[in-house]
Amino acid sequence: MTTIGPGRAAALPFHALTVPLDSGVTLVEASAGTGKTFAITRLVLRLLLERNVDSLSQILVVTFTDKATQELVTRIRAVLRQADAVWSRTPPTRCAGNDDLFLLRTQHGDAGAVIIARALASLDDLAVSTIHGFCQRMLAESALEARLPFRTTFEEDETEPRIRAAMDWTRSRLLAGPASARLIVGGGVQLGAMVDRFVVPFRRAADTTLAFESADVAQSLVADFVRTVDRTFTREKERRHLVGFDDLLRTLSRVLVVEGPTGALAQRIRERYRAALIDEFQDTDQTQFPIFSHAFHGCPLFLIGDPKQSIYRFRGADIGAYLAASRQAKRRFTLSQNFRSTAAYVSAVQQLFTRVPDPFLYPESEIDFPIVTAATTPISPDSLATDGRGSMVWWWLHKSLGKTGKYVAKDDAVRVLVRETANEIVRLLDGGLACRCIAVLSRTNNEALLVKQALDAAGVPAVISGADDVLESDEATEIVRLAAAIAAPFDRRAVSVALTTRLWGSSAADISAAVRDGGELLWSDITDQFASLRETWRTRGVSAAMADLIAARRSAERLLALPDGERRLTNVRHVVELLHEVSATDGISVEAVGAWVARERSVTNTPDRRELRLETDSEAVQILTIHKAKGLEFDVVFCPTLWQVFGARKGPLGVTAVAGEDTNGRRVLDLGSPLQQQRVKHAAHEEAAEAQRLAYVAMTRAVHRCYLAHGEIGNDDTAASNSALGHLLRHESISPRSVIADLVASSNGVMTLTDLVAGQPRAMTRVCNPEAIAPVATALSLASTQLETWRINSFTGMVADMPSETPRDVADENFAPDAQLVATGFRAFPAGRNAGLALHELFEWLDFPAHRAPETRALVERSLGRFGLRGDASHAERRIDDVMAMVARVCDSVIPGTHVALRDVHHDATLREWRFDMSVSTTSVRRIADALAAHGSAHARAYAPVLRTLRDSSLGGYLGGVIDLIFEHDGRWWIADWKSNQLGASDAHYSPDALGEVMMHAHYTLQYHLYLLALHRFLRVRVPGYDPAVHWGGVAYVFLRGVQPGSHDGWFVDAPTPALFDALDAALGRRA
């Protein structure tokens, strides 16, 4: 923490129209609800009118979040339009709410009208940004002065590269020796926690050093972890010219400090901006103030904030840095009117915070509690004005509520207070108060969840805002399961799991019907739906696929029927949005969704974009953490757990990391040096001081009423008496309850006190009678016999239940690899589902005539990378070479029995991944076998007896599938199918005779005859004068591992007889 000292300027009342706009630093401290944003808009307007600023672009306004940026832009634009309206009135007239603007017009006359008009014309030039946005823009425009590479790339979220560096360290240390390996494995190290606890604080300031006991194995290991990860991470960023948020600040600060206020970079910034206003300055750190003090030396620089609301210490905010900067301010002003709360509630808060001399655990000369007055008196709802409770309601937990009768355990206290909160909210709602007027504030996400569960049980609509990581939600898990089934629609296990999700919505009876004997058609229908979704995902993206799923399965209606349905539906949309984003930026495929979510879940530092979103803005009680509530206001606020004390916790491997300073003022991350206890004590003081500020932020969200709780809770250092409220209630000789009683007695009814003791009734009153709610309509469930056989069927569904004597995995049975041979080249390419998907994707996009072009190599690299098949760095190029060689063999080989080679087939003569759905009348597998036996080729006739071994189930409705490749050459049409099967290591496994056996026993022969009929029907209506004898070429199944130059190996080719088409058409028929 930054060292501070005396010397802050005396505070003066802030008046927007008279505060000096002189050069130098002006500090404006704005207590909660005192109109800070209003003050900023008036300062911008006066800078335009009085400081000869040419345009809005010359006034820099900086804040700390994107949301605050948008609010400031909206408010500044609004005040400029209001000013224009005031200047446009002739004669000038004073209206309600524009007194200040009327006085400005009186002072500046017609000259002001010209300035306002010019500002309105340049609204798009308004320079409002986050501090990181400002730094990034300055560094980009001044790369030469900042000595940065011109092609620097900004990395918003550095978590993943840090985790990669941490993984590298872990691998190296596991191999380094048994001592470190035992510590890492035995300590259950989580890399995300290690990075958050040690690396992130180490990098928060430049030139941070480590302090630790070298003899302590755990401390030495953590020190090595920090240094190694930081070094690896830094080198990787330098190699790729990447900069993160912290780098932006440190780089700009370093250059400005080294060059000084007269340096080239500072002068360039002042040429662009004539004045600066820094909002939320209480959340500054050691790096930020030097940026502004040097860049705006000799210019008006307003630092606007409230030290009482500095609550982001966990993000690096340093209250000491704020106080040190405030000592350099020439002038200090405070806003003294509260525009948020009632006079009664303002009085109650002041009465509580001013009863001790150091409410914020700092001397009054550093952080004081300025007295404010209520500017207006909001009209209280009738239910609040007449219920006999004050503006500040105290609940006191009596020790009789505890199990021992001596004190109340903390968990029991939380449980009692959550229940009491829900009861009181029910009472308020029954009295007519709207849900949206109520907020419950918590210190932790777990507390927020307990409140949500209690309100759900009470039938009270409630939402949690920004409390957790959406990827940890049940909905994210369901989407992962659905993605797994979409990626592998014929994987029975993956699909079965997906059917159990709420998003899919199958009942237990539906699932049972699909998986039991006789459910083949049901299962075929399901797998085809997933196959269709896979096609949509691949061609139109995740958003389109999930939209189709949600619409087809009526998922939204089903979710919204649940008590927390809006929360669930919001989570679904949020997760889909994240997947869409990562698919666009990183090329994540449907097959990689599960791995990506698992990897992201392992990262403990959750980006803002993954925080749970508010599911609705209307008619729901808001549940928020105090950090999320900052800047908001509600009629009634519940703060049931401000009595909690959060002590320091040990980090991973039992090592505590605490930041401090050495004797030279340099930042130290102490892992266990002799001075650590002193630094821990100091850090504990800072933790307690921030707890006081959190309590202030929480209480000042209320307009009319706030509920607080305290009591005989806990019996150790974390007892309620040591909490933020405990400090405000401390007294040398009387108990906290007596202090509250005295406050209530002297408050003239503003405060009230209720004792919660054992034996009081705690029945929960529901807002409404659930029996009075009409039941949600449910869909009728038809028995499978009622559905006839009118279904969508597929080849895979037809062969899914082959009898055991028919081997599915031919490679394992008939063609097991020869133990004496080792596969080499492309035959050694990995097997499995991802291999098949990668190769199918490759051939889907491959330009056959240009198969040797550099673009093809890039395509191979991309396809392998998307499915995790590139291998490690030492083998990646060899694997790509193997695939390129295979592609060349496939494209250059002449299809056996023809003069056709794929290298001669141009892209516009092909159809890739061609999907079909053809209608069929009620038929059977046996009828198809009969057609093949009577009219098929020699291979088809030999296959007919094998086909008859399939269960003779009936088919009807639609038959669907996807054909890998259709191409036309010399007026003849061909079907091609890519097979990545690993049949064996020798050429014999891929000979035409061997492949004929594979085609039969894997029932690929049935597959291609169904394909033949689908394309036949298509060509019959598309090709003038169509004649199968003239227009058909044949079918080629290409077993990619077997294709060799000058050989027929790897190719299975068949040509249908013209009579076969009519026979298949008759066997499958058409539904009228």
Summary of the structure (lengths in Angstrom):
residues: 1072
radius of gyration: 36.2
end to end distance: 81.8
largest distance: 107.6
contacts: 3494
relative contact order: 0.08
helix: 51%
strand: 15%
